Amino acid sequence: MVLEFQSALPIKQYDVITCFETVEHIQKDGLFISRLFALLKPAGVLFISAPTKTFIRI
C-alpha cells in the first residue's frame, strides 16, 4: 500500500506534509513515516498527529 501511495502522487517533493490520525491504522507505520520523510524537500516539515498521550519529537 505504501508503494502505491507514493507512486500515485503527482509531485515528487513537498515543502509540508500533514498526516493526521492515520499512522495508527497502518501496519508498517515506520516504513510509512520513512516514505513521507523521503517525499519532503530539504528543510521540509512533516506534521503527524496520532491519538496518544505520549509526545514524540524528532
PDB file of N, CA, C, O and CB in Angstrom:
ATOM      1  N   MET A   1       0.815  -1.188   0.000  1.00  0.00           N
ATOM      2  CA  MET A   1       0.000   0.000   0.000  1.00  0.00           C
ATOM      3  C   MET A   1       0.866   1.261   0.000  1.00  0.00           C
ATOM      4  O   MET A   1       0.540   2.218  -0.703  1.00  0.00           O
ATOM      5  CB  MET A   1      -0.931  -0.007   1.199  1.00  0.00           C
ATOM      6  N   VAL A   2       1.929   1.289   0.747  1.00  0.00           N
ATOM      7  CA  VAL A   2       2.777   2.472   0.825  1.00  0.00           C
ATOM      8  C   VAL A   2       3.394   2.785  -0.532  1.00  0.00           C
ATOM      9  O   VAL A   2       3.464   3.949  -0.925  1.00  0.00           O
ATOM     10  CB  VAL A   2       3.875   2.277   1.875  1.00  0.00           C
ATOM     11  N   LEU A   3       3.840   1.761  -1.251  1.00  0.00           N
ATOM     12  CA  LEU A   3       4.426   1.990  -2.575  1.00  0.00           C
ATOM     13  C   LEU A   3       3.394   2.556  -3.540  1.00  0.00           C
ATOM     14  O   LEU A   3       3.706   3.453  -4.324  1.00  0.00           O
ATOM     15  CB  LEU A   3       5.009   0.688  -3.136  1.00  0.00           C
ATOM     16  N   GLU A   4       2.163   2.041  -3.493  1.00  0.00           N
ATOM     17  CA  GLU A   4       1.103   2.554  -4.349  1.00  0.00           C
ATOM     18  C   GLU A   4       0.821   4.011  -4.021  1.00  0.00           C
ATOM     19  O   GLU A   4       0.636   4.830  -4.922  1.00  0.00           O
ATOM     20  CB  GLU A   4      -0.171   1.714  -4.196  1.00  0.00           C
ATOM     21  N   PHE A   5       0.787   4.335  -2.743  1.00  0.00           N
ATOM     22  CA  PHE A   5       0.549   5.707  -2.295  1.00  0.00           C
ATOM     23  C   PHE A   5       1.614   6.641  -2.862  1.00  0.00           C
ATOM     24  O   PHE A   5       1.286   7.691  -3.414  1.00  0.00           O
ATOM     25  CB  PHE A   5       0.535   5.782  -0.752  1.00  0.00           C
ATOM     26  N   GLN A   6       2.877   6.270  -2.732  1.00  0.00           N
ATOM     27  CA  GLN A   6       3.971   7.127  -3.164  1.00  0.00           C
ATOM     28  C   GLN A   6       3.990   7.294  -4.685  1.00  0.00           C
ATOM     29  O   GLN A   6       4.212   8.401  -5.175  1.00  0.00           O
ATOM     30  CB  GLN A   6       5.301   6.559  -2.683  1.00  0.00           C
ATOM     31  N   SER A   7       3.766   6.237  -5.424  1.00  0.00           N
ATOM     32  CA  SER A   7       3.823   6.323  -6.881  1.00  0.00           C
ATOM     33  C   SER A   7       2.617   7.058  -7.465  1.00  0.00           C
ATOM     34  O   SER A   7       2.672   7.521  -8.605  1.00  0.00           O
ATOM     35  CB  SER A   7       3.912   4.931  -7.479  1.00  0.00           C
ATOM     36  N   ALA A   8       1.538   7.171  -6.707  1.00  0.00           N
ATOM     37  CA  ALA A   8       0.339   7.842  -7.199  1.00  0.00           C
ATOM     38  C   ALA A   8       0.393   9.357  -7.025  1.00  0.00           C
ATOM     39  O   ALA A   8      -0.452  10.067  -7.569  1.00  0.00           O
ATOM     40  CB  ALA A   8      -0.875   7.298  -6.492  1.00  0.00           C
ATOM     41  N   LEU A   9       1.365   9.860  -6.283  1.00  0.00           N
ATOM     42  CA  LEU A   9       1.437  11.299  -6.040  1.00  0.00           C
ATOM     43  C   LEU A   9       1.953  12.043  -7.268  1.00  0.00           C
ATOM     44  O   LEU A   9       2.923  11.609  -7.891  1.00  0.00           O
ATOM     45  CB  LEU A   9       2.335  11.589  -4.837  1.00  0.00           C
ATOM     46  N   PRO A  10       1.314  13.161  -7.623  1.00  0.00           N
ATOM     47  CA  PRO A  10       1.713  13.899  -8.823  1.00  0.00           C
ATOM     48  C   PRO A  10       3.022  14.674  -8.664  1.00  0.00           C
ATOM     49  O   PRO A  10       3.714  14.925  -9.651  1.00  0.00           O
ATOM     50  CB  PRO A  10       0.621  14.852  -9.209  1.00  0.00           C
ATOM     51  N   ILE A  11       3.363  15.052  -7.444  1.00  0.00           N
ATOM     52  CA  ILE A  11       4.577  15.815  -7.175  1.00  0.00           C
ATOM     53  C   ILE A  11       5.528  14.913  -6.399  1.00  0.00           C
ATOM     54  O   ILE A  11       5.084  14.131  -5.558  1.00  0.00           O
ATOM     55  CB  ILE A  11       4.267  17.136  -6.382  1.00  0.00           C
ATOM     56  N   LYS A  12       6.812  15.008  -6.662  1.00  0.00           N
ATOM     57  CA  LYS A  12       7.760  14.096  -6.025  1.00  0.00           C
ATOM     58  C   LYS A  12       8.400  14.650  -4.757  1.00  0.00           C
ATOM     59  O   LYS A  12       8.976  13.883  -3.985  1.00  0.00           O
ATOM     60  CB  LYS A  12       8.831  13.742  -6.996  1.00  0.00           C
ATOM     61  N   GLN A  13       8.317  15.967  -4.517  1.00  0.00           N
ATOM     62  CA  GLN A  13       8.850  16.536  -3.286  1.00  0.00           C
ATOM     63  C   GLN A  13       7.936  17.655  -2.795  1.00  0.00           C
ATOM     64  O   GLN A  13       7.401  18.435  -3.584  1.00  0.00           O
ATOM     65  CB  GLN A  13      10.287  17.063  -3.504  1.00  0.00           C
ATOM     66  N   TYR A  14       7.770  17.716  -1.480  1.00  0.00           N
ATOM     67  CA  TYR A  14       6.839  18.659  -0.870  1.00  0.00           C
ATOM     68  C   TYR A  14       7.525  19.502   0.195  1.00  0.00           C
ATOM     69  O   TYR A  14       8.476  19.052   0.834  1.00  0.00           O
ATOM     70  CB  TYR A  14       5.653  17.917  -0.266  1.00  0.00           C
ATOM     71  N   ASP A  15       7.034  20.738   0.386  1.00  0.00           N
ATOM     72  CA  ASP A  15       7.521  21.614   1.450  1.00  0.00           C
ATOM     73  C   ASP A  15       6.952  21.183   2.801  1.00  0.00           C
ATOM     74  O   ASP A  15       7.657  21.180   3.810  1.00  0.00           O
ATOM     75  CB  ASP A  15       7.147  23.081   1.156  1.00  0.00           C
ATOM     76  N   VAL A  16       5.677  20.822   2.808  1.00  0.00           N
ATOM     77  CA  VAL A  16       4.982  20.432   4.038  1.00  0.00           C
ATOM     78  C   VAL A  16       4.096  19.234   3.739  1.00  0.00           C
ATOM     79  O   VAL A  16       3.411  19.192   2.717  1.00  0.00           O
ATOM     80  CB  VAL A  16       4.140  21.615   4.614  1.00  0.00           C
ATOM     81  N   ILE A  17       4.118  18.262   4.641  1.00  0.00           N
ATOM     82  CA  ILE A  17       3.210  17.113   4.571  1.00  0.00           C
ATOM     83  C   ILE A  17       2.506  17.014   5.908  1.00  0.00           C
ATOM     84  O   ILE A  17       3.148  17.080   6.956  1.00  0.00           O
ATOM     85  CB  ILE A  17       3.975  15.779   4.228  1.00  0.00           C
ATOM     86  N   THR A  18       1.181  16.854   5.884  1.00  0.00           N
ATOM     87  CA  THR A  18       0.423  16.634   7.111  1.00  0.00           C
ATOM     88  C   THR A  18      -0.179  15.236   7.085  1.00  0.00           C
ATOM     89  O   THR A  18      -0.634  14.758   6.046  1.00  0.00           O
ATOM     90  CB  THR A  18      -0.685  17.707   7.282  1.00  0.00           C
ATOM     91  N   CYS A  19      -0.174  14.600   8.230  1.00  0.00           N
ATOM     92  CA  CYS A  19      -0.714  13.247   8.346  1.00  0.00           C
ATOM     93  C   CYS A  19      -1.418  13.165   9.704  1.00  0.00           C
ATOM     94  O   CYS A  19      -0.779  12.888  10.719  1.00  0.00           O
ATOM     95  CB  CYS A  19       0.425  12.143   8.206  1.00  0.00           C
ATOM     96  N   PHE A  20      -2.716  13.401   9.721  1.00  0.00           N
ATOM     97  CA  PHE A  20      -3.467  13.462  10.967  1.00  0.00           C
ATOM     98  C   PHE A  20      -4.326  12.216  11.155  1.00  0.00           C
ATOM     99  O   PHE A  20      -5.113  11.843  10.285  1.00  0.00           O
ATOM    100  CB  PHE A  20      -4.341  14.713  10.998  1.00  0.00           C
ATOM    101  N   GLU A  21      -4.154  11.586  12.308  1.00  0.00           N
ATOM    102  CA  GLU A  21      -4.975  10.442  12.725  1.00  0.00           C
ATOM    103  C   GLU A  21      -4.982   9.318  11.681  1.00  0.00           C
ATOM    104  O   GLU A  21      -6.029   8.730  11.405  1.00  0.00           O
ATOM    105  CB  GLU A  21      -6.407  10.900  12.995  1.00  0.00           C
ATOM    106  N   THR A  22      -3.830   9.027  11.111  1.00  0.00           N
ATOM    107  CA  THR A  22      -3.705   7.997  10.075  1.00  0.00           C
ATOM    108  C   THR A  22      -2.703   6.910  10.439  1.00  0.00           C
ATOM    109  O   THR A  22      -2.963   5.727  10.220  1.00  0.00           O
ATOM    110  CB  THR A  22      -3.302   8.632   8.768  1.00  0.00           C
ATOM    111  N   VAL A  23      -1.574   7.301  10.985  1.00  0.00           N
ATOM    112  CA  VAL A  23      -0.449   6.391  11.211  1.00  0.00           C
ATOM    113  C   VAL A  23      -0.852   5.182  12.049  1.00  0.00           C
ATOM    114  O   VAL A  23      -0.362   4.077  11.816  1.00  0.00           O
ATOM    115  CB  VAL A  23       0.693   7.132  11.891  1.00  0.00           C
ATOM    116  N   GLU A  24      -1.733   5.379  13.016  1.00  0.00           N
ATOM    117  CA  GLU A  24      -2.122   4.272  13.893  1.00  0.00           C
ATOM    118  C   GLU A  24      -2.913   3.179  13.173  1.00  0.00           C
ATOM    119  O   GLU A  24      -3.135   2.105  13.732  1.00  0.00           O
ATOM    120  CB  GLU A  24      -2.939   4.801  15.042  1.00  0.00           C
ATOM    121  N   HIS A  25      -3.336   3.444  11.947  1.00  0.00           N
ATOM    122  CA  HIS A  25      -4.089   2.461  11.160  1.00  0.00           C
ATOM    123  C   HIS A  25      -3.209   1.691  10.173  1.00  0.00           C
ATOM    124  O   HIS A  25      -3.706   0.821   9.459  1.00  0.00           O
ATOM    125  CB  HIS A  25      -5.204   3.156  10.406  1.00  0.00           C
ATOM    126  N   ILE A  26      -1.933   1.993  10.122  1.00  0.00           N
ATOM    127  CA  ILE A  26      -1.026   1.389   9.147  1.00  0.00           C
ATOM    128  C   ILE A  26      -0.119   0.386   9.837  1.00  0.00           C
ATOM    129  O   ILE A  26       0.527   0.704  10.835  1.00  0.00           O
ATOM    130  CB  ILE A  26      -0.187   2.468   8.431  1.00  0.00           C
ATOM    131  N   GLN A  27      -0.074  -0.843   9.294  1.00  0.00           N
ATOM    132  CA  GLN A  27       0.738  -1.905   9.900  1.00  0.00           C
ATOM    133  C   GLN A  27       2.214  -1.549   9.940  1.00  0.00           C
ATOM    134  O   GLN A  27       2.842  -1.637  10.996  1.00  0.00           O
ATOM    135  CB  GLN A  27       0.551  -3.201   9.140  1.00  0.00           C
ATOM    136  N   LYS A  28       2.765  -1.158   8.834  1.00  0.00           N
ATOM    137  CA  LYS A  28       4.192  -0.819   8.758  1.00  0.00           C
ATOM    138  C   LYS A  28       4.345   0.690   8.905  1.00  0.00           C
ATOM    139  O   LYS A  28       4.763   1.381   7.975  1.00  0.00           O
ATOM    140  CB  LYS A  28       4.823  -1.315   7.409  1.00  0.00           C
ATOM    141  N   ASP A  29       4.001   1.185  10.084  1.00  0.00           N
ATOM    142  CA  ASP A  29       3.980   2.629  10.299  1.00  0.00           C
ATOM    143  C   ASP A  29       5.358   3.270  10.176  1.00  0.00           C
ATOM    144  O   ASP A  29       5.472   4.392   9.681  1.00  0.00           O
ATOM    145  CB  ASP A  29       3.407   2.932  11.654  1.00  0.00           C
ATOM    146  N   GLY A  30       6.398   2.582  10.615  1.00  0.00           N
ATOM    147  CA  GLY A  30       7.749   3.123  10.481  1.00  0.00           C
ATOM    148  C   GLY A  30       8.143   3.307   9.024  1.00  0.00           C
ATOM    149  O   GLY A  30       8.750   4.316   8.665  1.00  0.00           O
ATOM    150  N   LEU A  31       7.802   2.343   8.189  1.00  0.00           N
ATOM    151  CA  LEU A  31       8.081   2.438   6.755  1.00  0.00           C
ATOM    152  C   LEU A  31       7.282   3.581   6.135  1.00  0.00           C
ATOM    153  O   LEU A  31       7.799   4.336   5.312  1.00  0.00           O
ATOM    154  CB  LEU A  31       7.752   1.106   6.045  1.00  0.00           C
ATOM    155  N   PHE A  32       6.036   3.698   6.533  1.00  0.00           N
ATOM    156  CA  PHE A  32       5.184   4.772   6.020  1.00  0.00           C
ATOM    157  C   PHE A  32       5.775   6.139   6.352  1.00  0.00           C
ATOM    158  O   PHE A  32       5.849   7.011   5.486  1.00  0.00           O
ATOM    159  CB  PHE A  32       3.764   4.655   6.599  1.00  0.00           C
ATOM    160  N   ILE A  33       6.198   6.331   7.606  1.00  0.00           N
ATOM    161  CA  ILE A  33       6.780   7.606   8.015  1.00  0.00           C
ATOM    162  C   ILE A  33       8.087   7.869   7.273  1.00  0.00           C
ATOM    163  O   ILE A  33       8.365   9.005   6.891  1.00  0.00           O
ATOM    164  CB  ILE A  33       7.018   7.626   9.529  1.00  0.00           C
ATOM    165  N   SER A  34       8.884   6.833   7.070  1.00  0.00           N
ATOM    166  CA  SER A  34      10.123   6.992   6.297  1.00  0.00           C
ATOM    167  C   SER A  34       9.831   7.458   4.881  1.00  0.00           C
ATOM    168  O   SER A  34      10.549   8.302   4.343  1.00  0.00           O
ATOM    169  CB  SER A  34      10.905   5.677   6.260  1.00  0.00           C
ATOM    170  N   ARG A  35       8.790   6.919   4.278  1.00  0.00           N
ATOM    171  CA  ARG A  35       8.421   7.324   2.914  1.00  0.00           C
ATOM    172  C   ARG A  35       7.940   8.769   2.889  1.00  0.00           C
ATOM    173  O   ARG A  35       8.226   9.509   1.948  1.00  0.00           O
ATOM    174  CB  ARG A  35       7.330   6.395   2.350  1.00  0.00           C
ATOM    175  N   LEU A  36       7.205   9.167   3.929  1.00  0.00           N
ATOM    176  CA  LEU A  36       6.779  10.565   3.992  1.00  0.00           C
ATOM    177  C   LEU A  36       7.986  11.493   4.082  1.00  0.00           C
ATOM    178  O   LEU A  36       8.044  12.509   3.390  1.00  0.00           O
ATOM    179  CB  LEU A  36       5.846  10.791   5.195  1.00  0.00           C
ATOM    180  N   PHE A  37       8.953  11.143   4.938  1.00  0.00           N
ATOM    181  CA  PHE A  37      10.180  11.937   5.039  1.00  0.00           C
ATOM    182  C   PHE A  37      10.893  12.007   3.693  1.00  0.00           C
ATOM    183  O   PHE A  37      11.422  13.058   3.330  1.00  0.00           O
ATOM    184  CB  PHE A  37      11.118  11.345   6.104  1.00  0.00           C
ATOM    185  N   ALA A  38      10.913  10.906   2.952  1.00  0.00           N
ATOM    186  CA  ALA A  38      11.586  10.876   1.649  1.00  0.00           C
ATOM    187  C   ALA A  38      10.915  11.802   0.635  1.00  0.00           C
ATOM    188  O   ALA A  38      11.552  12.246  -0.320  1.00  0.00           O
ATOM    189  CB  ALA A  38      11.610   9.450   1.105  1.00  0.00           C
ATOM    190  N   LEU A  39       9.640  12.090   0.841  1.00  0.00           N
ATOM    191  CA  LEU A  39       8.910  12.968  -0.074  1.00  0.00           C
ATOM    192  C   LEU A  39       9.110  14.443   0.234  1.00  0.00           C
ATOM    193  O   LEU A  39       8.678  15.298  -0.540  1.00  0.00           O
ATOM    194  CB  LEU A  39       7.444  12.645  -0.030  1.00  0.00           C
ATOM    195  N   LEU A  40       9.760  14.757   1.353  1.00  0.00           N
ATOM    196  CA  LEU A  40       9.976  16.151   1.726  1.00  0.00           C
ATOM    197  C   LEU A  40      11.156  16.763   0.990  1.00  0.00           C
ATOM    198  O   LEU A  40      12.150  16.093   0.711  1.00  0.00           O
ATOM    199  CB  LEU A  40      10.193  16.262   3.217  1.00  0.00           C
ATOM    200  N   LYS A  41      11.031  18.038   0.683  1.00  0.00           N
ATOM    201  CA  LYS A  41      12.170  18.807   0.171  1.00  0.00           C
ATOM    202  C   LYS A  41      13.150  19.001   1.327  1.00  0.00           C
ATOM    203  O   LYS A  41      12.766  18.848   2.486  1.00  0.00           O
ATOM    204  CB  LYS A  41      11.712  20.199  -0.435  1.00  0.00           C
ATOM    205  N   PRO A  42      14.397  19.332   1.036  1.00  0.00           N
ATOM    206  CA  PRO A  42      15.315  19.669   2.124  1.00  0.00           C
ATOM    207  C   PRO A  42      14.709  20.785   2.988  1.00  0.00           C
ATOM    208  O   PRO A  42      14.181  21.764   2.462  1.00  0.00           O
ATOM    209  CB  PRO A  42      16.702  20.103   1.559  1.00  0.00           C
ATOM    210  N   ALA A  43      14.787  20.634   4.279  1.00  0.00           N
ATOM    211  CA  ALA A  43      14.199  21.565   5.259  1.00  0.00           C
ATOM    212  C   ALA A  43      12.672  21.546   5.235  1.00  0.00           C
ATOM    213  O   ALA A  43      12.038  22.459   5.766  1.00  0.00           O
ATOM    214  CB  ALA A  43      14.693  22.984   4.995  1.00  0.00           C
ATOM    215  N   GLY A  44      12.068  20.512   4.622  1.00  0.00           N
ATOM    216  CA  GLY A  44      10.613  20.368   4.634  1.00  0.00           C
ATOM    217  C   GLY A  44      10.128  19.980   6.021  1.00  0.00           C
ATOM    218  O   GLY A  44      10.919  19.577   6.874  1.00  0.00           O
ATOM    219  N   VAL A  45       8.829  20.104   6.240  1.00  0.00           N
ATOM    220  CA  VAL A  45       8.240  19.845   7.550  1.00  0.00           C
ATOM    221  C   VAL A  45       7.178  18.756   7.429  1.00  0.00           C
ATOM    222  O   VAL A  45       6.337  18.786   6.530  1.00  0.00           O
ATOM    223  CB  VAL A  45       7.630  21.139   8.145  1.00  0.00           C
ATOM    224  N   LEU A  46       7.232  17.792   8.353  1.00  0.00           N
ATOM    225  CA  LEU A  46       6.231  16.722   8.417  1.00  0.00           C
ATOM    226  C   LEU A  46       5.480  16.858   9.732  1.00  0.00           C
ATOM    227  O   LEU A  46       6.075  16.750  10.804  1.00  0.00           O
ATOM    228  CB  LEU A  46       6.893  15.303   8.290  1.00  0.00           C
ATOM    229  N   PHE A  47       4.169  17.095   9.651  1.00  0.00           N
ATOM    230  CA  PHE A  47       3.312  17.170  10.830  1.00  0.00           C
ATOM    231  C   PHE A  47       2.536  15.868  10.932  1.00  0.00           C
ATOM    232  O   PHE A  47       1.825  15.488  10.002  1.00  0.00           O
ATOM    233  CB  PHE A  47       2.346  18.397  10.760  1.00  0.00           C
ATOM    234  N   ILE A  48       2.672  15.184  12.062  1.00  0.00           N
ATOM    235  CA  ILE A  48       1.950  13.930  12.292  1.00  0.00           C
ATOM    236  C   ILE A  48       1.172  14.043  13.587  1.00  0.00           C
ATOM    237  O   ILE A  48       1.689  14.522  14.596  1.00  0.00           O
ATOM    238  CB  ILE A  48       2.923  12.716  12.339  1.00  0.00           C
ATOM    239  N   SER A  49      -0.070  13.601  13.552  1.00  0.00           N
ATOM    240  CA  SER A  49      -0.909  13.563  14.736  1.00  0.00           C
ATOM    241  C   SER A  49      -1.460  12.154  14.882  1.00  0.00           C
ATOM    242  O   SER A  49      -1.935  11.558  13.915  1.00  0.00           O
ATOM    243  CB  SER A  49      -2.057  14.612  14.654  1.00  0.00           C
ATOM    244  N   ALA A  50      -1.390  11.623  16.111  1.00  0.00           N
ATOM    245  CA  ALA A  50      -1.950  10.310  16.405  1.00  0.00           C
ATOM    246  C   ALA A  50      -2.530  10.350  17.815  1.00  0.00           C
ATOM    247  O   ALA A  50      -1.998  11.052  18.675  1.00  0.00           O
ATOM    248  CB  ALA A  50      -0.868   9.183  16.267  1.00  0.00           C
ATOM    249  N   PRO A  51      -3.610   9.612  18.071  1.00  0.00           N
ATOM    250  CA  PRO A  51      -4.225   9.642  19.391  1.00  0.00           C
ATOM    251  C   PRO A  51      -3.374   8.886  20.420  1.00  0.00           C
ATOM    252  O   PRO A  51      -3.472   7.665  20.547  1.00  0.00           O
ATOM    253  CB  PRO A  51      -5.635   9.044  19.328  1.00  0.00           C
ATOM    254  N   THR A  52      -2.547   9.624  21.143  1.00  0.00           N
ATOM    255  CA  THR A  52      -1.709   9.040  22.180  1.00  0.00           C
ATOM    256  C   THR A  52      -1.423  10.090  23.239  1.00  0.00           C
ATOM    257  O   THR A  52      -1.536  11.288  22.982  1.00  0.00           O
ATOM    258  CB  THR A  52      -0.393   8.484  21.587  1.00  0.00           C
ATOM    259  N   LYS A  53      -1.059   9.647  24.405  1.00  0.00           N
ATOM    260  CA  LYS A  53      -0.719  10.582  25.480  1.00  0.00           C
ATOM    261  C   LYS A  53       0.760  10.931  25.457  1.00  0.00           C
ATOM    262  O   LYS A  53       1.205  11.817  26.187  1.00  0.00           O
ATOM    263  CB  LYS A  53      -1.094   9.995  26.839  1.00  0.00           C
ATOM    264  N   THR A  54       1.523  10.233  24.619  1.00  0.00           N
ATOM    265  CA  THR A  54       2.966  10.430  24.540  1.00  0.00           C
ATOM    266  C   THR A  54       3.289  11.413  23.425  1.00  0.00           C
ATOM    267  O   THR A  54       2.688  11.353  22.352  1.00  0.00           O
ATOM    268  CB  THR A  54       3.693   9.089  24.309  1.00  0.00           C
ATOM    269  N   PHE A  55       4.228  12.312  23.667  1.00  0.00           N
ATOM    270  CA  PHE A  55       4.658  13.273  22.655  1.00  0.00           C
ATOM    271  C   PHE A  55       6.043  12.850  22.175  1.00  0.00           C
ATOM    272  O   PHE A  55       6.947  12.644  22.985  1.00  0.00           O
ATOM    273  CB  PHE A  55       4.671  14.744  23.222  1.00  0.00           C
ATOM    274  N   ILE A  56       6.207  12.723  20.877  1.00  0.00           N
ATOM    275  CA  ILE A  56       7.486  12.320  20.297  1.00  0.00           C
ATOM    276  C   ILE A  56       7.960  13.452  19.391  1.00  0.00           C
ATOM    277  O   ILE A  56       7.227  13.893  18.506  1.00  0.00           O
ATOM    278  CB  ILE A  56       7.362  10.964  19.503  1.00  0.00           C
ATOM    279  N   ARG A  57       9.166  13.913  19.611  1.00  0.00           N
ATOM    280  CA  ARG A  57       9.726  14.966  18.750  1.00  0.00           C
ATOM    281  C   ARG A  57      10.970  14.406  18.081  1.00  0.00           C
ATOM    282  O   ARG A  57      11.853  13.860  18.743  1.00  0.00           O
ATOM    283  CB  ARG A  57      10.063  16.271  19.569  1.00  0.00           C
ATOM    284  N   ILE A  58      11.032  14.549  16.751  1.00  0.00           N
ATOM    285  CA  ILE A  58      12.194  14.042  16.003  1.00  0.00           C
ATOM    286  C   ILE A  58      12.932  15.212  15.408  1.00  0.00           C
ATOM    287  O   ILE A  58      13.946  15.026  14.735  1.00  0.00           O
ATOM    288  CB  ILE A  58      11.770  13.040  14.890  1.00  0.00           C
TER     289      ILE A  58
END
